[in-house]
Amino acid sequence: MAWDVVVVGGGVAGLVAARALAATGRDVLLLEASPQLGGKLRSAEVAGLTVDVGAEAMLARRPEGLELAHELGAEVLHPTAATSGVWSRGAMRALPRSLMGVPLDLDQLAASGVLSPDGLARASSETPTDVSGDVSVGDLVASRLGDEVVERLVEPLLGGVYAGHARRISAAAAVPQLLAMARRGSLLDQAAGLPVSSAPVFATVPGGMGRLPGLVVDGGGFEARTSATVRELRRTPTGWALTVGPTTHPETIEVAAVVLATPATPTARLLADVAPGVAAELATVEAASVAVVTLACRAQDVPDALFDRSGFLVPPVEQRSIKAATFSFAKWGWVRDLGGPDVVVLRTSLGRHREEGTLQATDEGLVRVSLADLGALAGITARPVDTHVQRWGGALPQYAVGHVDRVARIRAAVADLPGLALCGAAYDGVGIPAVIGSARRAVASLTQAE
């Protein structure tokens, strides 16, 4: 069959781009190097229950994810009223409301006990600083509110999103609202004036986010091949040629347009000859590896207090192995119903940028350190009835200071290459709605250029 467009990469971005292009009447082929579609959206069976072992939610305050769910005819589910915590200074504490760590309510922050008295005093006495150009989130917040706010609030929050470090992540890319506020004046004054929203922060679909890829593929109007590695990309007089498959039996596919919905490193490799400047820019985008440990426990072995707690964050300064735990049984009604009265499912997250040594342990080792931390921090001491370890190598791109300008240079260079578009988590955000938006932007760039 003659194809019009090839989409390389079968994660969320690639699937959404393929579906959108097929909807315009194009013949679309999607090629995924791994044996399975979905990228970081994946389900697995734990104690006979099918649950998420990748991303388990999407932001509900950005429209793209909810719009896609509605387009696919999927019901949207929101978390329960269970509250989040943070382990800080020897105790589990309520996570105070904040804008990526900048407190929205100083009284609530004080009542939480997350900060020491000295740290609270420093945070309450904001230091005016000028902000020009990009700066790291950690440096911005520390200069205004002190190091302790960064160590005990900003770090665990950013660690949950990017698996990165606050003093290495771009404010312009990760929290542009915060940077804009800092340029206008006091962070605390503006944060206190932000409206309190009752709208849910997160959402999923019945059965979990791991179901979403299948819903996108069903009726999507495109062909998808797995275990299909693209080894080379080159220009032709009429478009693009891709070399696909093993070196012993390569296949050449020629098309008018290509969408690269792959992580920064493989994208750089494919563009090394046709767009060396773009490849060099992408090669500077580092990534963090993480692991998700899913545990199924007997409900009677979990302390009653945890049934009102959706999970908790762990700041790096606490020197624990896990960086977060999610009590899925308390956070999501569908997970609690799945396990019935006897089995509950929870998960831990491990791994940060440039700290991959944590993940060099065996699966059993990751389970062991997760249980040790859950016992010490949450009182879960019994052995689980089943476990699952999912490793995500190089899963989360790191937005270093200057990332927004880097992406602008990449897009300007790609615009000079007709029939080529890039999308995915390496550009405009790592969350599911942001990645969907990136895919739609890539599709628009191709269709509008015709």
Wavefront OBJ file of the C-alpha trace (Angstrom):
o trace
v 0.000 0.000 0.000
v 1.147 3.533 -0.736
v 1.205 5.706 2.351
v 0.906 9.483 2.517
v 2.381 9.967 5.995
v 4.483 7.938 8.398
v 4.321 8.666 12.108
v 7.361 7.374 13.982
v 6.625 6.582 17.620
v 3.594 4.920 19.173
v 3.303 6.822 22.427
v 0.484 9.240 23.147
v 1.860 11.901 20.792
v 2.292 9.520 17.877
v -1.095 7.889 18.326
v -2.921 11.219 18.522
v -1.016 12.580 15.508
v -1.780 9.456 13.457
v -5.468 9.615 14.310
v -5.687 13.315 13.505
v -3.908 12.903 10.173
v -6.115 9.946 9.222
v -9.165 12.091 9.967
v -8.042 14.459 7.189
v -8.222 11.625 4.667
v -4.541 10.703 4.546
v -3.272 7.139 4.489
v -1.216 6.943 7.660
v 1.261 4.333 8.855
v 2.501 4.425 12.455
v 5.773 2.676 13.291
v 6.695 1.776 16.871
v 10.053 0.227 17.717
v 8.892 -1.577 20.863
v 6.491 -4.535 20.932
v 3.675 -2.450 22.374
v 1.854 0.810 21.686
v 1.117 3.437 24.303
v 4.492 4.727 25.445
v 4.309 5.506 29.159
v 0.635 4.502 29.308
v 0.531 0.834 30.201
v -1.533 -1.633 32.200
v -0.443 -4.852 33.849
v -1.994 -7.530 36.009
v -1.165 -7.477 39.720
v -2.887 -10.014 41.980
v -5.290 -10.674 39.128
v -6.245 -6.981 38.867
v -5.480 -4.925 35.754
v -4.067 -1.565 36.841
v -1.870 1.231 35.523
v 1.876 0.710 35.789
v 2.732 3.896 33.921
v 1.069 7.305 34.088
v -2.106 6.900 36.149
v -3.737 10.284 35.587
v -3.865 13.340 33.366
v -4.294 16.959 34.324
v -7.949 17.954 34.211
v -7.245 21.688 34.215
v -5.846 21.566 30.697
v -8.485 20.772 28.076
v -6.655 18.488 25.639
v -6.890 15.255 27.623
v -10.540 15.676 28.502
v -11.340 16.625 24.908
v -9.649 13.476 23.642
v -11.547 11.305 26.112
v -14.850 12.833 25.003
v -13.877 12.390 21.345
v -13.219 8.710 22.026
v -16.504 8.290 23.872
v -14.773 7.493 27.159
v -16.185 8.464 30.520
v -13.964 10.778 32.568
v -13.316 9.827 36.179
v -11.870 12.063 38.878
v -10.080 11.189 42.126
v -11.879 10.782 45.427
v -11.738 13.385 48.164
v -8.688 11.692 49.730
v -5.922 14.181 50.523
v -2.210 14.229 49.700
v 0.619 14.337 52.192
v 4.327 15.018 52.357
v 6.834 13.331 54.658
v 8.831 16.130 56.235
v 10.809 16.606 59.407
v 10.005 13.181 60.834
v 6.256 13.085 60.254
v 3.538 12.699 57.655
v 2.063 16.145 57.087
v -0.765 17.583 55.034
v 0.497 18.930 51.727
v -0.232 22.664 51.809
v -1.821 24.344 48.806
v 0.799 25.838 46.557
v 1.771 26.846 43.051
v 4.609 24.372 42.461
v 5.747 24.901 46.032
v 5.017 28.597 46.405
v 2.505 28.674 49.281
v -0.946 30.023 48.565
v -1.795 30.296 52.274
v 0.918 31.048 54.837
v -1.342 30.090 57.751
v -1.975 26.698 56.192
v 1.742 26.291 55.549
v 2.518 27.078 59.187
v -0.144 24.657 60.437
v 1.235 21.850 58.261
v 4.600 21.810 59.999
v 6.348 21.051 56.715
v 8.916 23.802 57.365
v 10.998 24.457 60.443
v 10.309 27.676 62.389
v 13.340 29.293 60.735
v 12.259 28.083 57.309
v 8.738 29.404 57.863
v 10.073 32.776 59.002
v 12.233 33.033 55.887
v 9.364 32.028 53.611
v 7.088 34.612 55.214
v 9.587 37.406 54.564
v 9.897 37.414 50.808
v 13.079 38.933 49.427
v 12.463 41.067 46.321
v 14.672 40.015 43.416
v 14.795 41.042 39.776
v 14.217 38.312 37.221
v 15.421 38.718 33.660
v 15.604 35.893 31.183
v 15.104 32.276 32.160
v 16.107 30.872 35.539
v 15.694 27.541 37.284
v 12.584 26.998 39.368
v 14.694 26.251 42.437
v 16.873 29.335 42.130
v 13.843 31.554 41.569
v 11.933 30.297 44.600
v 15.010 30.131 46.864
v 15.932 33.727 46.101
v 12.454 34.873 47.119
v 11.375 32.456 49.872
v 14.477 30.597 51.005
v 16.132 27.228 50.497
v 13.795 25.289 52.765
v 10.738 25.967 50.624
v 12.677 24.562 47.694
v 13.956 21.532 49.599
v 10.660 20.515 51.198
v 7.986 21.683 48.753
v 9.344 22.542 45.317
v 11.671 19.541 45.053
v 9.091 16.830 45.815
v 6.494 18.438 43.560
v 8.861 18.822 40.608
v 10.258 15.371 41.333
v 6.799 13.931 40.868
v 6.309 15.605 37.474
v 9.784 15.594 35.930
v 11.812 13.254 38.165
v 14.253 16.148 38.121
v 15.899 18.680 40.387
v 14.475 22.121 41.048
v 17.749 23.943 40.454
v 18.150 22.379 37.004
v 14.627 22.795 35.618
v 13.629 25.881 33.638
v 10.974 28.082 35.174
v 9.998 29.394 31.736
v 9.362 25.849 30.495
v 7.978 24.151 33.602
v 6.139 26.908 35.486
v 5.799 29.972 33.228
v 3.037 31.380 35.442
v 5.475 31.513 38.346
v 8.094 33.332 36.295
v 5.525 35.879 35.104
v 4.409 36.471 38.690
v 7.996 37.011 39.840
v 8.475 39.677 37.179
v 5.352 41.500 38.336
v 6.240 41.610 42.027
v 5.685 39.619 45.205
v 5.060 35.901 44.753
v 3.322 35.615 48.120
v 0.961 38.525 47.498
v -0.058 37.239 44.086
v -0.314 33.624 45.255
v -2.614 34.630 48.101
v -4.883 36.332 45.568
v -5.228 33.344 43.278
v -8.791 31.987 43.235
v -9.443 28.704 44.992
v -10.790 26.281 42.421
v -13.073 23.402 43.301
v -12.490 21.774 39.923
v -10.685 18.413 40.025
v -6.971 18.584 39.293
v -6.650 15.100 37.789
v -8.685 12.706 35.675
v -8.565 9.237 34.183
v -10.821 6.893 32.203
v -12.517 3.716 33.450
v -9.939 0.985 33.792
v -7.089 3.486 33.952
v -4.953 5.508 31.572
v -3.458 2.315 30.181
v -6.718 1.851 28.267
v -6.341 5.145 26.385
v -3.935 3.936 23.648
v -6.306 1.169 22.626
v -9.179 3.627 22.445
v -7.147 5.919 20.167
v -6.226 3.046 17.859
v -9.771 1.616 17.665
v -11.464 3.267 14.711
v -8.491 5.591 14.291
v -8.259 4.957 10.574
v -4.503 4.288 10.498
v -2.279 1.231 10.408
v 0.076 0.641 13.334
v 3.083 -1.668 13.308
v 4.998 -2.612 16.432
v 8.585 -3.946 16.659
v 9.277 -1.742 13.637
v 12.479 0.238 14.198
v 13.156 3.171 11.896
v 16.906 3.133 11.235
v 17.327 5.971 8.757
v 15.480 9.021 7.487
v 16.449 10.844 4.306
v 14.959 13.375 1.947
v 13.785 12.529 -1.561
v 12.715 14.772 -4.451
v 9.070 14.191 -3.470
v 9.266 13.866 0.303
v 10.942 11.407 2.653
v 12.277 7.865 2.691
v 12.523 5.740 5.824
v 14.573 2.596 6.287
v 12.693 0.253 8.592
v 13.396 -3.096 10.193
v 16.458 -5.260 10.826
v 19.678 -4.568 8.955
v 19.431 -8.049 7.406
v 16.011 -7.339 5.857
v 15.538 -3.559 5.600
v 12.392 -2.071 4.110
v 12.245 1.338 2.437
v 9.059 3.349 2.769
v 8.622 6.563 0.781
v 6.038 9.148 1.830
v 5.237 12.810 1.386
v 5.423 13.626 5.100
v 6.868 12.299 8.352
v 5.991 13.011 11.969
v 8.714 12.141 14.473
v 6.912 11.499 17.767
v 9.969 9.974 19.401
v 12.063 11.025 22.416
v 14.847 13.557 21.926
v 17.720 11.075 21.586
v 16.281 8.845 18.827
v 14.912 11.919 17.066
v 18.399 13.444 17.076
v 19.801 10.227 15.626
v 17.291 10.182 12.760
v 17.926 13.854 11.956
v 21.723 13.737 12.187
v 22.176 13.881 8.399
v 19.075 15.751 7.200
v 18.997 18.415 9.948
v 22.290 18.389 11.880
v 21.510 21.657 13.677
v 18.231 20.292 15.004
v 19.918 17.038 15.953
v 22.571 18.935 17.922
v 19.903 20.873 19.829
v 17.949 17.706 20.645
v 21.078 15.903 21.750
v 21.375 18.351 24.665
v 17.975 17.345 26.094
v 18.703 14.911 28.913
v 16.181 12.471 30.360
v 15.475 10.840 33.714
v 14.763 7.163 34.277
v 12.183 6.049 36.816
v 10.574 2.901 38.152
v 7.028 2.275 39.352
v 6.583 -0.461 41.949
v 2.987 -1.665 42.261
v 1.985 -3.559 45.384
v -1.211 -5.491 46.066
v -1.843 -5.903 49.802
v -4.532 -7.372 51.981
v -6.856 -4.559 52.978
v -6.628 -5.602 56.630
v -2.851 -5.000 56.546
v -3.193 -1.316 55.629
v -3.686 1.233 58.446
v -7.194 2.688 58.482
v -5.870 6.265 58.300
v -4.465 5.630 54.816
v -7.916 5.098 53.344
v -8.365 8.878 53.528
v -4.920 9.604 52.065
v -4.317 9.580 48.294
v -0.565 9.263 48.783
v 2.446 11.281 49.799
v 5.614 12.894 48.471
v 9.100 12.486 49.882
v 11.603 15.361 49.526
v 15.134 14.314 48.499
v 16.470 15.949 51.665
v 14.815 13.110 53.625
v 17.233 10.650 51.963
v 14.692 7.896 51.349
v 14.639 5.551 48.379
v 11.122 6.343 47.191
v 10.166 9.825 46.019
v 6.427 9.262 46.222
v 3.724 6.754 47.048
v 0.238 6.648 45.575
v -2.507 4.887 47.503
v -4.477 3.990 44.389
v -7.141 2.233 46.462
v -7.922 5.524 48.206
v -7.300 7.901 45.311
v -9.404 6.180 42.667
v -12.848 4.726 43.213
v -12.446 2.370 40.256
v -9.292 0.840 41.754
v -10.979 0.341 45.132
v -13.942 -1.342 43.452
v -11.578 -3.531 41.430
v -9.946 -4.961 44.534
v -13.164 -5.434 46.438
v -13.116 -5.668 50.233
v -10.016 -7.848 50.457
v -7.232 -6.445 48.221
v -5.885 -2.920 47.899
v -3.408 -1.601 45.306
v -0.769 1.043 45.893
v 2.441 2.084 44.164
v 5.748 3.777 44.783
v 7.919 5.817 42.443
v 11.709 5.779 42.428
v 14.414 7.486 40.380
v 15.559 11.024 39.649
v 17.614 12.678 36.965
v 21.299 11.780 37.224
v 20.563 9.427 40.109
v 19.989 6.308 38.064
v 22.095 4.284 40.504
v 18.930 3.851 42.555
v 17.435 1.851 39.709
v 20.380 -0.496 39.282
v 18.888 -2.713 41.986
v 17.021 -5.852 40.962
v 13.233 -5.822 40.841
v 13.259 -7.589 44.192
v 15.581 -4.892 45.520
v 13.221 -2.103 44.412
v 10.320 -3.894 46.094
v 12.380 -4.325 49.237
v 13.365 -0.642 49.581
v 9.805 0.420 48.745
v 8.443 -1.771 51.537
v 11.064 -0.475 53.945
v 10.079 3.128 53.276
v 6.349 2.361 53.357
v 6.828 0.667 56.697
v 8.803 3.548 58.180
v 6.712 6.379 56.725
v 3.197 4.967 56.377
v 3.024 2.002 58.753
v 2.520 -0.643 56.064
v 4.603 -3.514 57.395
v 2.964 -6.685 56.072
v 4.199 -8.487 52.969
v 2.158 -7.791 49.822
v 0.264 -10.595 48.126
v 1.711 -9.615 44.724
v 4.099 -7.064 43.222
v 5.008 -5.630 39.830
v 8.008 -3.507 38.833
v 7.836 -1.336 35.723
v 11.014 0.419 34.634
v 10.874 3.476 32.410
v 14.332 4.127 31.004
v 14.900 7.703 29.833
v 11.203 8.357 30.248
v 11.095 11.981 31.361
v 12.875 14.728 29.394
v 14.541 17.407 31.501
v 13.769 21.019 30.643
v 17.038 22.784 31.416
v 17.258 26.559 31.669
v 16.897 27.923 28.142
v 14.595 25.097 27.015
v 11.912 27.387 25.568
v 14.441 29.146 23.334
v 15.906 25.781 22.319
v 12.492 24.523 21.208
v 11.892 27.745 19.273
v 15.179 27.236 17.384
v 14.249 23.631 16.656
v 10.842 24.567 15.285
v 12.273 27.376 13.149
v 14.754 24.967 11.563
v 12.161 22.236 11.012
v 9.883 24.748 9.300
v 12.470 24.888 6.496
v 12.055 21.149 5.880
v 8.710 20.631 4.092
v 6.806 17.550 5.164
v 8.530 17.127 8.521
v 7.049 17.719 11.974
v 8.154 16.865 15.515
v 6.080 16.281 18.627
v 6.165 14.641 22.031
v 7.190 15.237 25.609
v 10.568 16.729 24.671
v 9.066 20.055 23.624
v 6.137 21.714 25.390
v 5.370 19.668 28.500
v 5.617 16.143 29.827
v 1.995 15.698 30.915
v -0.565 13.891 28.783
v -2.572 17.016 27.818
v 0.628 18.853 26.846
v 1.753 15.914 24.714
v -1.644 15.765 23.015
v -1.343 19.498 22.308
v 2.127 18.936 20.862
v 0.776 16.276 18.506
v -2.030 18.491 17.302
v 0.417 21.343 16.710
v 2.580 19.043 14.594
v -0.399 17.942 12.522
v -1.476 21.547 12.015
v 2.007 22.477 10.805
v 1.801 19.799 8.107
v -1.763 20.424 6.978
v -1.450 24.217 6.930
v 1.732 24.053 4.851
v -0.077 22.318 1.986
l 1 2 3 4 5 6 7 8 9 10 11 12 13 14 15 16 17 18 19 20 21 22 23 24 25 26 27 28 29 30 31 32 33 34 35 36 37 38 39 40 41 42 43 44 45 46 47 48 49 50 51 52 53 54 55 56 57 58 59 60 61 62 63 64 65 66 67 68 69 70 71 72 73 74 75 76 77 78 79 80 81 82 83 84 85 86 87 88 89 90 91 92 93 94 95 96 97 98 99 100 101 102 103 104 105 106 107 108 109 110 111 112 113 114 115 116 117 118 119 120 121 122 123 124 125 126 127 128 129 130 131 132 133 134 135 136 137 138 139 140 141 142 143 144 145 146 147 148 149 150 151 152 153 154 155 156 157 158 159 160 161 162 163 164 165 166 167 168 169 170 171 172 173 174 175 176 177 178 179 180 181 182 183 184 185 186 187 188 189 190 191 192 193 194 195 196 197 198 199 200 201 202 203 204 205 206 207 208 209 210 211 212 213 214 215 216 217 218 219 220 221 222 223 224 225 226 227 228 229 230 231 232 233 234 235 236 237 238 239 240 241 242 243 244 245 246 247 248 249 250 251 252 253 254 255 256 257 258 259 260 261 262 263 264 265 266 267 268 269 270 271 272 273 274 275 276 277 278 279 280 281 282 283 284 285 286 287 288 289 290 291 292 293 294 295 296 297 298 299 300 301 302 303 304 305 306 307 308 309 310 311 312 313 314 315 316 317 318 319 320 321 322 323 324 325 326 327 328 329 330 331 332 333 334 335 336 337 338 339 340 341 342 343 344 345 346 347 348 349 350 351 352 353 354 355 356 357 358 359 360 361 362 363 364 365 366 367 368 369 370 371 372 373 374 375 376 377 378 379 380 381 382 383 384 385 386 387 388 389 390 391 392 393 394 395 396 397 398 399 400 401 402 403 404 405 406 407 408 409 410 411 412 413 414 415 416 417 418 419 420 421 422 423 424 425 426 427 428 429 430 431 432 433 434 435 436 437 438 439 440 441 442 443 444 445 446 447 448 449 450
